[in-house]
């Protein structure tokens, strides 16, 4: 990558999902010390700026957390629709992820949302925690999603 950096010109470097590469922290640090490099790192989990990388880059990075849309932000995507009850139902049903707003076919939207669950929730948990039973994890995640807003306990069943 160093051979692509042009002297006296700003070089923009975009790196996605770098946390999957062993020893990435030192490589990122070596780019930050170069005068004309502007480095952007994206990732889907909290591991990215925890531990060694945060220590190496201390004071030299800005973390931008990306969150789903609030209901107010979601409504702003439909300026001509004042039926807030329907908009809220769609917000709950179709997700608050910005890209989901652009997907017209429900089947494609479900596939997109399932891919988010698979990559962010399941793969990050499995990779980080070495979870032995993927089917059980999927069942627990599905149960929790289906019971958002309900009290859940690992100690008692709902009927106790």
HELIX and SHEET records of a PDB file:
HELIX    1   1 UNK A    2  UNK A    4  5                                   3    
HELIX    2   2 UNK A   18  UNK A   20  5                                   3    
HELIX    3   3 UNK A   24  UNK A   32  1                                   9    
HELIX    4   4 UNK A   46  UNK A   49  5                                   4    
HELIX    5   5 UNK A   52  UNK A   56  1                                   5    
HELIX    6   6 UNK A   71  UNK A   76  1                                   6    
HELIX    7   7 UNK A   84  UNK A   94  1                                  11    
HELIX    8   8 UNK A   98  UNK A  102  1                                   5    
HELIX    9   9 UNK A  106  UNK A  116  1                                  11    
HELIX   10  10 UNK A  117  UNK A  123  3                                   7    
HELIX   11  11 UNK A  124  UNK A  129  1                                   6    
HELIX   12  12 UNK A  134  UNK A  146  1                                  13    
SHEET    1   A 2 UNK A  11  UNK A  16  0                                        
SHEET    2   A 2 UNK A  37  UNK A  42  1                                        
END                                                                             
